[in-house]
Every structure is written in structure tokens, then in C-alpha cells.
Amino acid sequence: MVLKVGKGANAPPFMVMDVIAAANARQAALPPGAPHVIRMEVGQPGTGAPAGAVAAAQEALRSGHALGYTEAFGIRSLRQRIAAHAKDWYGLDLPSDRVAVTMGASGAFPLAFLAAFDVGDRIAMAAPFYPPYVNILTALGMQPVILEAGPDTRFQPSIAMLEKLDPRPDGLIVASPCNPAGTMLHADELAAIARWCDANGVRLISDEIYHGLAYDHPVASAAQFSDSAVVVNSFSKYFSMTGWRVGWLVLPEDLLRPVECLAQNFFISAPYISQVAAEAAFDCHAELQGNIDRYRRSRAHLLTALPEAGFTRLSPAEGAFYLFADISDRSNDSMAFCARMLREAGVAATPGLDFDHARGNRFVRFSYCGPEPDMREAAERLKGWR
Ligand SMILES: Cc1ncc(COP(=O)(O)O)c(C=O)c1O
């Protein structure tokens, strides 16, 4: 008998995961002594959690702590710490009751989307975008509305683009700094978008996961400009704790109880030990600053070296750890281009198709969060490759 498979199973793949698998396979097949594959496809720091976070987790294990479930919204002291962080970084007086600890930003998205939107609702975002926004919305029966953004708006949405939407969307997702372009909405732009959303009854979801990784401009949080915006954040990037699976939401009052009920049912809670480690990570800014200094140096090197290697049209790279290259003068098939680059130069990067279904064949994303010597070596290899 053939059993039914639900529509959720049609969620598209997150292609970068397939690229990672291809790079792993390539590395495994290399003969001993061959130059290793340089990983510029991965969007995760290679550094691991800061020492203070690891020590706190070890201590929690050693102390015989039961490490059971926590409240659905997380350990209270962690929520308070996140609220204090909002004061430190944005000068925001945020009641800790509005903070919900989640299973990474990834765990926050379905909670936020289901609480804020209904099946069939239209949610706008700029392309290029972080692929799971579209894939999760689609799996939930919601409709992504894509705003094609280019270098003129630093690949970010603008009020002009939003004004053209008729009917108005139910929601808008923004990300600053964003993945894949590494560009930002500057404070005045984010404020204008938040005001536009409030004036037009559009729920703003602001993905702030790359806060802390901005090189030229200060970051601003949507929570500074709107009490009805939903903020998504995580310990994965600035705090370098991807595998610990812990993040957070800043929620507006009207979504608190709906999200809490969803979180209780979906996840019960984020892992206790990860929450303990996350709380300690707030005392590790000096160590984390070392990571940022490294990203900054790799970024500076690549912004000079990649154009010398023929990647002449790069995004402004204001934040995160990505460079988005327009390769249309070299190829109109970014999948094939990246496969050849992996095969011939041993450099793995992500084809743009994942991030922009219409124009992604013209783009490649390079991630520069890997080891600094690798980033320099990648630039040298690419200079000798055409
Ligand atoms: C823009 C963006 N949002 C969310 C995530 C998911 O992060 P997390 O590890 O917290 O689930 C990522 C991961 O790469 C990302 O780039």
C-alpha cells in the first residue's frame, strides 16, 4: 500500500547543504598530501564556542545538574541577560518577558511565522534572501512575495519597492546584515521601513543574526523603531555557537502567548545546557572580538584579491562574513561555475541560485569566516584559475 506524503515534504532543499556535501566528498576523495579543499561555502565560524561558554557547560555537567526541560521561553536569567544585551547594544529598555529563547534562529522562524500569519498570507522579502525564509513559508502554506533588489539598494528592500506592492503584503522579512549579500539596512533605512510597516499594517520580521559582525556602520534593531516588530537573533554567528542550537526572539506583546503555546508544543524548550553556555557567552566579548578582527582582515584581503582574480563586481560587504559576486561576465550558470571551481581550484563556494531563483545563476557567495591562511590561499588559487 502506498502511504500519503504531506505537502511539507515538498519543501525545497537548502542547496548550500548539498554544496557542503559535495565539498566533503571532494575532500574525502583527495589523495594523501594533495592540497585541501578550501571551504568558502559554509556560513559558520570555524572557531567554536568561546572558552567561557564551554567552561559553563562543563561546570553544569560536572555539578550533576539535572539539565531537564526549562520553561518554553527559556531560563529566566538568560532572558534577562538578553534584555541587558539589548540595552548595551541598542540602548533599548526591553522587558525580559518579551524575550523568548529558541532552538536557534531556525527554530524561531516557524514560531514567528505561525503566530503572526495565516495560511495563504503574503510575506515580502528582498531577493537575494536566506533560502529557509522562502522554504519554511512555503512549507507552512504561506506565500513569499519576492522584491528583486540589486546593487542600487545594496540588495536590500526599499520603501519605493514596498509602495509598489498592491495589495499590501501581510508581512515583511528583512535581514541586516544579510545573507548572502553581506549588506545592511542602515539605521535610518530600517527606521523608515519599520514606520512604513506599522502605518500599513504589515508585520515586520527582522532577522538580526549577524549583529555584532558589522564593519563600517553601527547596527540598529527593529525593536528600537517598532513595538510590533518581531526580532530574530541567535548565538550562532557573533557568539560562534552554531551547533549549540540556541537563539532568541524579541516579541511584541500581542504575539507573546501565541508563540509561547507554539513553543511549548513544538520544542518544549531549547536545550538546557546550551542556554547555560549562551548566558556565559555574554562575558566573552574580548574573545569574540578576536574573531571579528580576523573576519575584518580576511574581508579586507579578499576585497582586493578577488577583483584581481576576476571577481570584479562584489557586494559592498558591510557585515556578516559574505561576499556576493556578480559573475555574469564569466558564466550564466553559477551551479556549473561553482562545481568547476571546486574541481579545478579546490575552492568551495555557494552558487547564487539558492538565494535568488530568478537571477541566482549570475551570482556566487563566498564566505570568509574560515581560517585566515585559508582565505589568503583561496585568493591565490583563484588568481591562477579562470
Ligand atoms: C540570515 C540567517 N538567518 C538565520 C540563520 C539560522 O541560524 P541558526 O543557526 O541560529 O538557526 C542563518 C544561518 O546561516 C542565517 O544566515
The ligand as a Tripos MOL2 file, in Angstrom:
@<TRIPOS>MOLECULE
LIG
   16    16     1     0     0
SMALL
NO_CHARGES

@<TRIPOS>ATOM
      1 C1         20.3060   35.0590    7.8210 C.3       1 LIG1
      2 C2         20.2790   33.8140    8.6550 C.ar      1 LIG1
      3 N1         19.2600   33.6190    9.4970 N.ar      1 LIG1
      4 C3         19.1760   32.5020   10.2410 C.ar      1 LIG1
      5 C4         20.1460   31.5110   10.1710 C.ar      1 LIG1
      6 C5         19.9860   30.2630   11.0100 C.3       1 LIG1
      7 O1         20.7610   30.3520   12.1540 O.3       1 LIG1
      8 P1         20.6560   29.3900   13.4080 P.3       1 LIG1
      9 O2         21.9420   28.6310   13.4560 O.co2     1 LIG1
     10 O3         20.5060   30.2810   14.5870 O.co2     1 LIG1
     11 O4         19.4920   28.5060   13.2310 O.co2     1 LIG1
     12 C6         21.2430   31.6890    9.3290 C.ar      1 LIG1
     13 C7         22.2920   30.6510    9.2210 C.2       1 LIG1
     14 O5         23.1670   30.6820    8.4010 O.2       1 LIG1
     15 C8         21.3110   32.8700    8.5400 C.ar      1 LIG1
     16 O6         22.3220   33.0990    7.7020 O.3       1 LIG1
@<TRIPOS>BOND
     1     1     2 1
     2     2     3 ar
     3     2    15 ar
     4     3     4 ar
     5     4     5 ar
     6     5     6 1
     7     5    12 ar
     8     6     7 1
     9     7     8 1
    10     8     9 2
    11     8    10 1
    12     8    11 1
    13    12    13 1
    14    12    15 ar
    15    13    14 2
    16    15    16 1
@<TRIPOS>SUBSTRUCTURE
     1 LIG1         1 GROUP 0 **** ****
